[in-house]
Amino acid sequence: MRIRIHRGAHEIGGNCIEVAADDGRRLVLDVGRPLSAGWDEVVGLPEVSGFATPDPSLLGVVISHPHLDHYGLVSQVAEKVPIYIGKEAAALLNAARFFSPVSGGFDPVGHLQHAQELTVGPFTITPHLNDHSAYDAYSLLIEADGRRLFYTGDIRAHGRKHKMFKALVKRPPADVNVLMMEGTHVRVGGAHDEATFETESKLEKRFVKLAKETEGAIVTFGSMQNIDRLVTVYRAAKRSGRVLIMDLYGATVAAATRSSIPQPGFKGLRVYVPLLQRIKVKEAAEFWRVQDIASCRVFPEELAADPGRFVFHVPSSTARELLKSEVLDASGVAVWSLWEGYRSTPSGKALEKLLADKGVELVSLHTSGHASVPDLKKLVEALDPDRVVPIHSEATDRFAELFPRVEPHTDRAWWAV
Ligand SMILES: [Zn+2]
């Protein structure tokens, strides 16, 4: 089995890995959009035979998880190439598409399920459901020609599925030749080498404390596709005696997941439809979208009458109208529950100013979707691979300082597993 990383050997995101069996048949793991690319920038596909013009030796593309930096270029791949992804991950992305056109459009030929082996030509794929901020995310064990590659995808140990990480470390796959491991927190200069990250359950406690100390609304700006965070905010709302408010986008995505995830119909959960979403529904004449949530819908008048009853989990695009309708005022608090780096973007700065002008405090409550270096060390120790190949890091040249038997590779070069 041979491998080449097309993208991701020296950057966080944009992952694309081509795996070739000895007979020449190939699989691709992830076809991500680079995080460095601007939103309107056109990014070409990696040069994989079969992506643009038919090549029967390309057996398929396996998407580890529903984050753009891992699936964002799939829509450009020729339609006949078979796609594999988690069932719920595909459902989530397809549901999100109406509100977020970059998402969705998946019609996979096969689904990844925890510990369910998939045979694709000479390859055996064993998905390991993992702990990450993306929903239905997997690490992948790929076997062919008697060799074994374990690709972490994106992984952490401090989220709501931390038990999956513990289980992997306790009962790791045996005889792994190559561990291809993400290193988001392997940073230039070693800034995060010793850092550990707050767990989602500790974050939940901080949300509860904030809700108890705040008179007005708690308005959390987050990603509507971060289901771990939705669970954290919902649990915090319940524990502080408040009602969780989702927007229609978040409610639609949550409804596409499993029934244990907070969604319309849950006690203490209401749905608010912001103006932009009302317009979208009207223009598409898809009125069933609001009819479906009619029994738990909440209108601005009710929200403004007593904002202290509510905790919101909404996109930051709702800030302006929540301020205008006086649902969010100086008696409430806005919460930044996204990557801190987005706060310094032009739209992040504009939001900060908008809130400051109204005297609304903005606090950060967030934890990383990626493993700390100490947790990555535990993973390497447990899997005990022959070699560790870095990916998804800005400082792959630092792996050798932190982990044993590191073998870095550059983008595009083939090497043997
Ligand atoms: Zn990623």
Residues whose N, C-alpha, C, O or C-beta is under 5 A from the ligand:
A	BS01	ZN	G13 D69 D154
